[in-house]
Amino acid sequence: MSEVLFFRQIQEHSDNFTYLVADKETREAVVVDSSYNADVIIKIVKAQGFTLRYVISTHGHSDHTAGNQELQSIFGAKIVAHTLSKINPDVTVEDRDVLQVGKVAFKTIYTPGHTADSICVLVDNRMLITGDTLFVGECGRTDMPGGNAKSMYDSLFHKILKLEDTVEVYPGHDYGATPSSTIGKERASNYTLQPRSLKDFIEFMSQP
């Protein structure tokens, strides 16, 4: 991890992960998926003297956005989500859009499947925050409102697995054997990512 980058994976309440990323030189910070961890985020941001610029939501489910309004009211941060999001973000993003915060780039990868508005966030071209699209050893459900197995197939096999094996994976929930992984490890061991045709994947995702 570069010396200029502050990166913290936070899990204090439930199994949701929140990510706090900052440029140590400019002291500008970004939260990805505030979840139920606003109290911890507030303490760290204040203790570090960060300016919270953005709160990015990987998708609109309430367990990922629960702290958004509190963080915005305290720090004046802008809420960021995909164009299709229904959470009324201040800033909307689409595939390949980049938010630059200090020297740290946050690239949007549009990855529908779990929801229509799902995104992953590629930080500094080497750390992928995956929300509920990809977990350690699993992938997100597609049987909820807005879910779509075909879209999930495209997101996993045509976008996420196109990344380098060294890219680190940071999921939205603590569901796996470890709290983080890499693209290479998931490619080799995640049973949901094993080679399948689209038809086979849709059938696979329909099973309980």
C-alpha positions as CSV (number, residue, x, y, z in Angstrom):
1,M,0.0,0.0,0.0
2,S,1.4,3.4,-1.0
3,E,2.6,5.7,1.8
4,V,0.1,8.4,0.8
5,L,-2.9,6.0,1.2
6,F,-4.9,5.6,4.4
7,F,-7.1,2.5,4.2
8,R,-9.3,1.0,6.9
9,Q,-11.7,-1.8,6.8
10,I,-14.3,-1.3,9.6
11,Q,-16.7,-3.8,11.0
12,E,-18.2,-2.9,14.4
13,H,-21.9,-3.6,13.9
14,S,-23.4,-6.7,12.2
15,D,-21.4,-8.4,9.4
16,N,-21.3,-5.4,7.2
17,F,-17.9,-3.9,6.2
18,T,-17.4,-0.2,5.8
19,Y,-14.2,1.2,4.1
20,L,-12.5,4.5,4.9
21,V,-9.9,5.7,2.4
22,A,-7.9,8.9,2.5
23,D,-5.0,10.7,1.1
24,K,-2.6,11.2,4.0
25,E,-1.1,14.4,2.5
26,T,-4.3,16.3,1.6
27,R,-6.3,14.7,4.5
28,E,-9.3,14.2,2.2
29,A,-11.3,11.1,2.8
30,V,-13.9,8.9,1.2
31,V,-16.3,6.3,2.9
32,V,-17.6,3.4,0.9
33,D,-20.7,1.8,2.3
34,S,-21.4,3.6,5.6
35,S,-23.6,0.7,6.8
36,Y,-24.2,0.7,10.5
37,N,-20.7,1.9,11.3
38,A,-21.2,5.7,11.3
39,D,-20.2,6.1,15.0
40,V,-16.8,4.5,14.4
41,I,-16.3,6.4,11.1
42,I,-17.0,9.7,12.9
43,K,-14.4,9.0,15.6
44,I,-11.7,8.0,13.1
45,V,-12.3,11.0,10.7
46,K,-12.2,13.4,13.6
47,A,-9.2,11.8,15.2
48,Q,-7.3,11.8,11.9
49,G,-8.3,15.4,11.0
50,F,-9.7,14.2,7.7
51,T,-12.1,16.1,5.5
52,L,-14.8,13.7,4.4
53,R,-15.5,14.5,0.8
54,Y,-17.7,11.6,-0.4
55,V,-19.8,8.7,0.9
56,I,-20.1,6.1,-1.9
57,S,-22.8,3.5,-1.8
58,T,-22.1,0.3,-3.8
59,H,-25.9,-0.2,-4.0
60,G,-29.0,1.1,-2.4
61,H,-29.8,-1.6,0.2
62,S,-30.3,-0.1,3.6
63,D,-27.7,-2.1,5.4
64,H,-25.1,-0.4,3.2
65,T,-26.5,3.1,3.3
66,A,-27.7,3.3,7.0
67,G,-25.1,5.9,8.0
68,N,-25.2,8.1,4.9
69,Q,-27.3,10.9,6.3
70,E,-25.6,11.1,9.6
71,L,-22.2,11.4,7.9
72,Q,-23.5,14.0,5.5
73,S,-25.0,16.1,8.3
74,I,-21.9,16.1,10.3
75,F,-19.2,16.4,7.7
76,G,-21.0,17.8,4.6
77,A,-19.9,14.9,2.5
78,K,-21.6,14.3,-0.8
79,I,-23.5,11.0,-1.3
80,V,-22.4,9.1,-4.4
81,A,-24.2,6.3,-6.2
82,H,-24.9,4.9,-9.6
83,T,-27.2,6.7,-11.9
84,L,-29.9,4.1,-11.4
85,S,-29.8,4.4,-7.6
86,K,-33.0,5.4,-5.8
87,I,-31.2,6.9,-2.8
88,N,-31.2,10.4,-4.3
89,P,-27.4,10.8,-4.4
90,D,-25.7,14.2,-4.7
91,V,-23.3,12.8,-7.3
92,T,-24.2,10.0,-9.8
93,V,-21.6,7.8,-11.5
94,E,-21.6,5.4,-14.4
95,D,-19.2,2.7,-15.5
96,R,-15.6,3.9,-15.7
97,D,-16.2,7.2,-14.0
98,V,-13.4,8.3,-11.7
99,L,-13.6,10.4,-8.6
100,Q,-10.2,11.9,-7.8
101,V,-9.6,12.7,-4.1
102,G,-6.1,14.0,-3.5
103,K,-3.8,11.5,-5.3
104,V,-6.2,8.6,-4.8
105,A,-8.5,7.6,-7.7
106,F,-11.8,5.9,-7.1
107,K,-12.9,4.2,-10.4
108,T,-16.5,3.0,-10.8
109,I,-17.1,-0.4,-12.3
110,Y,-20.8,-1.0,-13.0
111,T,-21.6,-4.5,-11.8
112,P,-25.4,-5.1,-11.8
113,G,-26.7,-8.5,-10.8
114,H,-27.4,-8.3,-7.1
115,T,-29.2,-5.0,-7.8
116,A,-29.6,-2.9,-10.9
117,D,-27.5,-0.1,-9.3
118,S,-24.6,-2.2,-8.0
119,I,-21.1,-0.9,-8.5
120,C,-17.7,-1.9,-7.4
121,V,-15.1,0.7,-6.6
122,L,-11.5,0.2,-7.7
123,V,-9.2,2.2,-5.4
124,D,-5.8,3.2,-6.7
125,N,-6.1,0.6,-9.4
126,R,-5.2,-2.2,-6.9
127,M,-8.0,-2.5,-4.3
128,L,-11.5,-3.5,-5.3
129,I,-14.4,-2.8,-3.0
130,T,-17.1,-5.1,-4.2
131,G,-20.2,-4.4,-2.2
132,D,-22.6,-7.4,-2.6
133,T,-21.4,-8.4,-6.0
134,L,-18.5,-10.6,-4.9
135,F,-17.7,-12.0,-1.5
136,V,-14.8,-14.1,-0.3
137,G,-15.7,-17.5,-1.6
138,E,-19.2,-16.4,-2.8
139,C,-21.1,-14.0,-4.9
140,G,-24.2,-11.9,-4.2
141,R,-27.7,-13.1,-4.4
142,T,-29.7,-12.5,-7.6
143,D,-33.2,-13.5,-6.3
144,M,-34.1,-10.2,-4.6
145,P,-36.0,-7.3,-6.3
146,G,-33.7,-5.9,-9.0
147,G,-31.5,-9.0,-9.1
148,N,-30.6,-10.6,-12.4
149,A,-28.5,-13.7,-12.9
150,K,-27.5,-12.8,-16.5
151,S,-26.3,-9.4,-15.3
152,M,-24.4,-11.0,-12.5
153,Y,-22.7,-13.4,-14.9
154,D,-21.6,-10.4,-17.1
155,S,-20.4,-8.5,-14.1
156,L,-18.4,-11.3,-12.6
157,F,-16.9,-12.9,-15.8
158,H,-16.7,-9.9,-18.1
159,K,-15.7,-7.2,-15.7
160,I,-14.3,-8.4,-12.3
161,L,-12.4,-11.4,-13.7
162,K,-10.8,-9.2,-16.3
163,L,-8.8,-7.5,-13.5
164,E,-5.3,-8.5,-12.6
165,D,-4.9,-11.4,-10.2
166,T,-3.0,-9.1,-7.8
167,V,-6.0,-6.8,-7.3
168,E,-7.1,-7.0,-3.7
169,V,-10.8,-7.8,-3.0
170,Y,-12.7,-6.1,-0.2
171,P,-16.3,-7.3,0.1
172,G,-19.4,-5.8,1.6
173,H,-19.9,-8.5,4.2
174,D,-17.8,-10.7,6.4
175,Y,-19.1,-14.0,4.9
176,G,-15.8,-15.7,4.0
177,A,-12.9,-17.5,5.6
178,T,-10.9,-14.2,5.5
179,P,-12.0,-10.6,5.5
180,S,-10.4,-9.9,2.2
181,S,-8.8,-11.7,-0.7
182,T,-7.4,-11.2,-4.2
183,I,-8.8,-11.6,-7.7
184,G,-6.3,-14.5,-8.2
185,K,-7.4,-16.3,-5.1
186,E,-11.1,-15.9,-5.9
187,R,-10.5,-17.0,-9.5
188,A,-8.8,-20.2,-8.2
189,S,-11.0,-21.1,-5.2
190,N,-14.4,-19.3,-5.4
191,Y,-16.9,-21.9,-6.6
192,T,-19.3,-19.3,-8.0
193,L,-16.5,-18.2,-10.4
194,Q,-15.7,-21.5,-11.8
195,P,-16.0,-21.6,-15.7
196,R,-19.7,-21.9,-16.7
197,S,-21.8,-21.0,-19.7
198,L,-24.3,-18.3,-19.2
199,K,-27.1,-20.9,-19.3
200,D,-25.3,-23.0,-16.7
201,F,-24.7,-20.0,-14.5
202,I,-28.3,-18.9,-14.5
203,E,-29.3,-22.5,-13.6
204,F,-26.6,-22.5,-10.9
205,M,-27.9,-19.3,-9.4
206,S,-31.5,-20.6,-9.3
207,Q,-30.5,-23.3,-6.9
208,P,-31.0,-22.8,-3.2
